[in-house]
Amino acid sequence: MPLIVVTTSPRVPPGLLTPAAWKALSDGRVLTGCADHPYLPYLAEAGTKVEVIALASDSAADSAADSAVVSAPADIARRSRTEKLVWLAAQDGDEAFMRAVGHAALALDDPPVIEVVPGSYDLPGARLLDLVQVMDRLRSECPWDRGQTHESLVPYLVEEAYEVLDTIDQGDYGALQEELGDLLLQIVFHARIAQERTGTERSVQDGDGFDIDDVATGIVDKLIRRHPHVFADVRVSGAAEVSDNWEAIKAAERAAKGETESALSGVPMAQPALSLAAQLLRRAGRAGAPDELADELGDELGDEHGDGLPTNTGARLFQLVRQAQAAGVDPEAELRAAAREYRRRVEEWERERSPQ
């Protein structure tokens, strides 16, 4: 007879089991080595008896000859040949114990079949719950993590974002997974810090306390609101109309908050100057701003600084950004590509000069 091993996910609410798992748990003698398994109350409510046994060594099993079923891996392997046993695995999988059962089964002349029945499956995104729990523990128990603030984490946030960009530029999609994880950690970290303000006098007054669920709720609501062609009955002819609708919805959101309706509202001025210029030009262009506003930029800035450096250098760089966008290229990506090529040439020059 087979030995049935029922596994469950710690990221799925207890009591939710697959039909195959319910059937297995109803048809055999159910054992578990986990006295505090979260599914035990639900199984008891359903009338399924579960025997909780202490995981013991083979020597202890041999000395317990009068026990109907003992916990030694070898004994479970032997008895599963004549009795239908169902092992409700701990939520960490009981990996070491089940490996021992498997080895014991293979040592028998007539080894039993061991069948794994998943009792619950992780939904997509379930491991994010683990990340939240790990972050909670780090914030509570690690002196370094406990001492961080929104402000102290800013350099790491910027650094991780650029490392993600670097892996994409290099086409290193294997490394991209790791770098996205590092960036995700920063988001969870900031949310965990903000969570500590919830319920304090300041957060009640200023409304600045939130947690990771608030962050997720905010972006989910925003995505649904800004995609009426997906989540409502709006029809669009293509990506250009989607973009137009997006900007119109953003303008309506700003108006509802009493914010300025400028086409440039929300542009982060702290971003690198090249990408800032490109984003301002894109936004202004969509709003129909006249070209003269950029054409006259150099004249407005004057002739030179006190040190003789022409102040319209910035204006000339701004015009280069305009020309790049007019040509359909990304000036930031173009400059980064040139920088990478320059770096390659310098490294090649260094190799040629180094002693052999």
N, C-alpha and C positions, 0 to 999 in steps of 0.2 A: 504494500500500500504506500502511497506517496506521503511524504512529510510536507505539509503545506506551511509556508512562511508568509504571513500577512504583514505587509509594511504599511506605514502611514507617514504622512508629511506633517512636521511640526508647524508648517505655515498654512495649514488648512484647519478650520474650526473643528474641534472634536465632535464626533457623532456623524460626520459626513463620510460615508463609506460607499465604495462601489458595490453594485449588485453581486459581483463575483466574490468580493470579500465577505459580504453578509452570508452568502451561501456557504462559503468555506467555514466560517465561524459557527454556523448552525449545524454543520454535518459531522464535526469531529470533536475530539477532546481538546479543549483550548488551554494552552499553557502560555505563561509569560514569565520573564525574569524581572519585570519592571513593576514593582509594587505601586508606584504612583503614576502608572500609564494613564494619560488623560482620557483614553477611551473606555476605561473600566466602568465608570458610572453609567455610560450610555449602553454598554453591553449588558450590564446588570438590569437596567431598565427594560431592555428588550428580552430579558429572560435567558441570556446566554451566560453560562457559568464559565468563569476563567480561574484557573488554578495558578496562583502566584507561587513560584518556587525560587529558592535561592540558587544562584549559579554556583555550583560546587565543582570540585575537581573529580577526576575519574576515581581516585582512591576513596574519596568520600562516597561516591556512588556505589562502589563495590561493597562498602561496609553497610549500606542501607538496603540489604536484600529484601526486607519485608515491605519496602515502599513500592506502591503501584507504579509510579513513574518518578524517577529521580532526575536531577538536573545535569548530570554529567553528559557531555556531548556524545560519548560512546554509547551510553545507555539509551539516550533519545534516538540515536541512529538505529540501534538494534530493535527497539520496541516499535519504531515506525514501520518495520517490515510486516508486522501482524496487527497493528492497531493504527487507526487513522488519527494522527496527531496534527494539531494546528498550533503553530508557534506565532504568537502575537509579538512581533519584534518591537523593542524599544525604538523611540523615534530617531535615535542615532544609528539605527540599523542593526545593532548587536553584531557588528561585523566580525570581531575577533571570535565571539562565541559560535556564530554560524559557520565560520571558516573551520573551526575545530569539529563541528558536527559533520561538515562535508568531508573532512579528512577521515573521520571515524567511519562514515558510510562507505567510502571508497575502500577501506580496509576489510570490509565484510565480503564473504563469498557471494552473497546475494544482496548487493547494495540497494537500498530503497531509492526511489526517485524523489528528489527534492524540488518542489514547485514553489515559485515565488508569485504571490498574488498581491499586486498593489492595491492597498485599501483606499488610498487617496493620492491624487496627483497635484503637483504644484501648478498653479496658474501662471501664465506669463507675468513676470514682474515680482513673483513671490519672494525671490531672494533679496529684494529691497527691504523686506521686513527684517531680515538678518542684519543688513547694514545699519538700519535704525537702532537695533538692539545693541550692536557692537559699539556704535557711536555713543549711546547712552552710558554704556559701561566705561568707555574711555573717558568720557566727560566726568564721570564720578570717581574713577580710580587712578587715572594717569595724571601726575602733576603737570606735565607739559600741556596736555589737552585741556585740562581744567583751567589753566591760566590764560587760554587764548580768548581774544575778543574779535568782534567784526573787524576792527581796525587792524589788529595784529595779523589777521589772516589775509589781508588784501594782497600782499606780495605773492602769496602762494596761489591765490585765485588767478592772478594775472599770469603767473609762471605756468600753471597747469593748462590754462587756455592756450597759451602759445605752444606748449609741448604737443597738445592735440593738433594744432595747426601745422606744426612741423612734421608730424607723422603723415598727415594728409598730403602735404607738399611732396614728401619723399615717396609716397605710395606705399608706405609701410603699414599695411592694414592689420598685420598681426600685432604690431606695437600699439595700434590705434585703440584696441580693446583695453589695454592696460591704462593708457593715458586718459581715456574717457572715464575709467573707474576713478582715477585720481581727481578728475574734475568733478565727478559726481560726489565724491567725498566732501569736497568743499561746499557743495550745496547743502548736503545733509548736516555738515558741521555748523554752518551759519544758521540753519533752521533750529538746530539743537540749542544753540546759544540764545536765540530769540525765544525759544520755548520757556527758558528760565525766567523771562520777564512776565510770563502769563500769570495773572493773579496778583502781581505787585501793584503798588499804588501808582507807579509811573505808567505801567501798561494800561491800567484802567483809565487813566487820564488821557494818555496820548494814543492809545490804541496801537502800540507798536509791538505787542507780544503776539507770537504766532508759532506754529509748529510745522513739521514736514507735511502733515495732512492739509493744513491751510495753504501751503505752497502748491501742493498738487491740485487742490480744489480750484485755486485761482487760475492755474494754467489750463486745466480742463474746461472750466467755464469760458475762459477767453477763446480757446480753440473752437469750441462749439459755437460761440457767439459770432466768431469771425469767419466761420465756414457754413453759412446758411445754404450753400449749394450742396452741402453734404448732409447736414443735420436738419435742414428745413426744406421748403419747396421752391427755393430760388433757383432759377436756371441761368447758366453761364455759357458763353460761346467758346471760352478757352482761358488759358492762364492769364492773359492780359486783363480780362474782365474780372478774374478772381482778385488780381492785384488792386484794381480800381475799387472793387467792393471793400477790400481790406482797409484801404486808406479812408474810405467814406465811413466805415464803421468805427475806425479809430478816432476820426474827427468827432463823431457823435458821442463817443465815450468821453473824450476830453470836454466837450460842451456840457455833458451831464455832470461832470465833476467841477464845473465852473472854471476850467483851465482855459488858457489862451487857445485860440483856434489856428495859430500859426502852423504852416506846413512843416516848420522846423522843430515843433514841440517834440520833446522826447529824444532828440538826437543827443547822445552822450558826448559832452564836450571834452571829457577826460581821455577819450580814445586817441591813438596815435594821429598826428596831424595829417598824414597823407590820407588815411582812411576817413578822417573827419571831413576833410575837404571833399572827398568823393561822395560821402553820404549827404552832405549839405547840397552839393550840386544836383544829386539825384532827386532829393526832396523838392528843391526849388524848381527844378525842371518840370516835375510832375505838376507843380502848382502853377506853371506858366510864367515864372519870373523872367523878366526881360534879360537878354544877354548883356546889356549895358551895365548892369549891376556888377558883373564880374569884369567887364572890359575896363571900367574906370577904376578898378581896385588899386592899380599901381600909382595912378595920379593922386589918389586920396592918401596914400601912405607917405608920400614925400620922397626926398632924394636920398638921405643917408642918416646913419646913426652918428653919434659923436666920434666913434672910432673909425669912421670912413666907410663902413660896410653899408652898401645900398639897402635901404629898407624895403625896396620893391622886389628884393630877392624872393620873399614870400609870395608876392603877387605873381612873379614869373613861374614859381613852382605851382601855384594855383592854376595858372593857364595850362601848364603841362598836364595837370590832372584833367582839365576840361578837354584837352585834345585827345588824351587817352580814352576818355569815356566816349567822345564823339567817334573814335575809331573802333569802339566796341571791345576795348580791352580793360582789364582791371589794373589800375595803376599800382595798387599795393602788391599784387601778384607779380607784375612786371618788375618792380623795383626789387622784390625779394628774389626773383630769378636772377637779376643782374648781380645782386649781392652774393648769391650762391656761386655764380660763375667766378666772381672776383675772389671769393674764398678759395675756390679750386685752384685758381691760377697762383695765388700766394702760396698755397701748400705745395704746389708743384715746384715753384721757385725755391722754396725752402729745401725740398728734397734734392734739388740739383746742386745746392750750395753745401749740403751736409757732407762731411767726409765719409768716404766709402769704407 
